[in-house]
Amino acid sequence: MTAPSPELGESLCRAVRQQVERLGLSIGDEPVWQSASFATECDPFSQEESVVAVWRGGERFGKATFFPDGRVFAEYQVLLPHPAQSGAYVDAVQVWGRPQAWRGEAVIVEYPA
């Protein structure tokens, strides 16, 4: 198992922070690429091995899957009140795609009644 390159990891971390900033929020310098731990996961259908980066132990949890074909899917907790929607908070942001064209969105959850 080989960890993704630091350049790829830093690009992904920047993309995660940018998704949060688009909402008018900040999670500081999280996620920090150097603090990720790595493992491999085997897809039960395709039998392909992906590298998985995990951030845990801090205020937030995150996970990124690096697929053999170069695609990436990441989700990182935000856990902050939504700045424009009262009664809702930003649970996490998701980033996917490839470094040249990251895409993403926020996971917004309403507070329980």
Secondary structure as GFF3:
##gff-version 3
##sequence-region A 1 113
A	DSSP	alpha_helix	6	22	.	.	.	ID=ss1
A	DSSP	three_ten_helix	33	35	.	.	.	ID=ss2
A	DSSP	beta_strand	37	42	.	.	.	ID=ss3
A	DSSP	beta_strand	49	55	.	.	.	ID=ss4
A	DSSP	beta_strand	62	66	.	.	.	ID=ss5
A	DSSP	beta_strand	72	81	.	.	.	ID=ss6
A	DSSP	beta_strand	88	97	.	.	.	ID=ss7
A	DSSP	three_ten_helix	99	101	.	.	.	ID=ss8
A	DSSP	beta_strand	103	110	.	.	.	ID=ss9
###
